[in-house]
Amino acid sequence: MGAVSEAIEFPTGPDRRSWEYADGFVAVSEPVEAAHEAAGEAGWTPVGNGTATFLTFLARSIDAHAVVEIGTDAGVTGLSLLEGMSEHGVLTSIDVEADRQDAARRCFQRAGIRSNRFRLISGVPLSVLPKLRDGAYDLVLVNGDRLEYVEYVSQALRLLRHGGIVVVNDALAGSAVADPDNEDDETLIIREALDFVADSEEFLPVLLPVGEGLLLAAKA
């Protein structure tokens, strides 16, 4: 492909008010809002409203029955996924920090989620993921240690059924990934994960400016 012509004018992106309007266009449920507040009180920064509602939408759209979440996010992402999943769907959430999983368990219980609809596994994700069954999952959410994103995406490829979707949170890292001068370790690893997906013939990807960036890729 040749160089992009200098005559091409790229559209101006939405301003801050438009972003805030879009982020709050669909309100999260009361349980997700409570989980978000509890996470904030504990000093954690969970995903925002736009990302949470998108996860619910996506899980509902593909009628997800089996979902793996890497990084428990204190229950915010888990609740968002469960609200969109089949009523018999099961969420597997993996995190090395047991206190985040304890917070998630409390959130799920307060929301009335049956205990047989989720399993919280406290452990190092790269030690747990290889024990999960190949091709058995509809959706994998990558939201753990940014320095391990490439390995997480590789594991997701194995875990997903054909047509299943991997979602990589924080895929733009704010504006860091798009800044060619930013060579922080996390930024470099996220770029490597993006390249891995973009270069793979087994994924059909799209990169969305939702929250801190969401990379979605369907397994061929």
N, C-alpha and C positions, 0 to 999 in steps of 0.2 A: 504494500500500500504506500502511495506517495505521501509527502508531507502535507499537513493540513494547510489549505490556502489561508494566507493572512487576511483575505477579504471576508472570511466567514466570521459573522458576529454571533457569539454565544449569548443565549438569553440571560437576562439578569435574574438571579435567584430571588425567592421571597424574602421580605424583610423580617425583622424579629417579631413584629406583631403577627405576621402571617404564620410564622413557625409556631408561635404560642397558640394561635387559633387552631391550627391543624392538630397540634399535640393534645389539645383539650377538647377536640371536636366530639369524640366519643368518651363519655365518662367511664372510669373504671367502676367495678362493683364495690359495694361497701366492704366486703372481705379483703379485696385487693388494696383498697385505700387504707384499711386498718393495718394490713401487713406492711405497707409502705411507711406508715407512721411509726410502727414498732421498730422497723429497721433504722429509721432516722434517729430514734431515741437511743438506739444501741451504737450509733456512730457509723453505721454502714450507709452506703449510697447505692440503693437498688436501681433497677431500670426505671425510666420515666413512664408517664401515662401513655404516650404514643406507642412505645415499644410493647408495653403490657397489653394494650388493646389489640395491637397487631398480632401478637402471639395467640390471643384468643380467637381472632378472626382466622388465622392460618390453620390452627388446630381444627376448628369447625369446618373449614373449607375442604380439608382432606379427610374429614371424619376419622381423625387419629385415634387409634386404639392403644398403641404402644409407643411411648415417648421416653427418650433418655435426655436428661438435663445434666450438663457438666458445669457445676457451679450452682449451688442451691439458692443464692440470692435472697436468703432469709425468708423464702416463701412467696415473694412477689411474682416471679416468673412461673413458679410451680402452680400457684393458684390460677394465674392467667391461662396457662396451658390446660389445666384440668377443667376450667370453665368452658373451654371450647371442645374438649375431647368427648368421645362417646361416653355415655353414662356408665359403661362397663370398662372404659379405658383405664390403663395403669401407667402411672408416671414413675420412672426410676430416676432418682436425683442423687448425684454423687458430689461429695465435697470433703475436703480434708479437714475443714473446720467444723467440729461437732457442735459448737454453739450456734452456728448459722442453721444447722439442721434441726437443732432443738427449737429454734425460733420458727422455722418452717412448720415443724410438727404442730406447734401450738396454733399457728395460723390456720392450718388445714383442719384441725379439730374444731376451732371456733367457727369455721365456715361450714361445719357439718359434713366434711368430706369423709367418706367411709375409709377405715384403715386399710382395707384390701384394695384401695384404688391408688395407693402410693407406697413406695418403698424407698427409704432414705438410707443410703449407704455411705458411712463415714470412712473415708480412705483416700489414698492417692489415686486420682482418676486414671493415670496411666498404668496403675496396677490392677484397677477394677475393670476397666473397659475390655481388656482382652478376655475376660471371663464371661462376657455377655455374648449371646448367640448371634451368629452371622445372619444377616438379612431378615431380622425379626422385628424391625422397628420402622414406624411410619415417619418419625421426625426425631432429629437430634439437635438439641440446642447447645451450642458451644459458648460458654460464658464463664470459664474458669480462669486459670493462670494464663495471662496473655503470652508468656514466654513458651507455652506448650501448645499454642494454637495449631501449629502445623501437624503435630502428632494427633491432636484431637480430631482434626478434619480427616486425617488418614484413617483413624478408627471409625469415624462416622461413615465413611465410604463402605467399610466392611459391614457395619451394623445395619445400614438401611436396606429396606426392600427396594426393588426396582420401582421407581416413581416416588420413593420417599424423599424427604427434604431435610437438608442440613441448614441450620440457621446459625450464623456466626455474629454474635453481638459485639458491639464496639469496633466494627470493621473499619470505621474511618478514624477512630480515636480522636474525636473532635475534628480538628483540622490537621492533625499531625501527619496522617498517612499521605495526604495530598501535598504536603510541604516537602519538596525535594531536598531541602537542606536539613530536614529532621532525620537524624540517624540514631535516635535513641534505640536501645535494645528492643523494647516492646514494639515500637513502630516498625522496625526492620522485620520482626517476626510476623507481625500482622500482614505486612506487605508480602512476605513469603507465603503465608497461608492463602492470601488472595490469589497470588500467582499460581499456587498449586491447584486451586480450584479452576481458575481460568484456563490453565494449560491441560487440564485433564479431559480426556475424551469421554469420561464416564459421568461428567457433571454438566448440567445446563444451568449456568449461573445468572444472577442479576444482583446488582449492588444498589441498595436503596438508602437515601439520606434520612432515615428514620432514627430518632434518638441520636446516639453516637455512631450511627451507621449500622445497617444490617446487610449482611451478605446471605443470599438465599441460593441454594443450588439443588436441583432435582437430580436424583441418580437415574441415569439412563437405563 
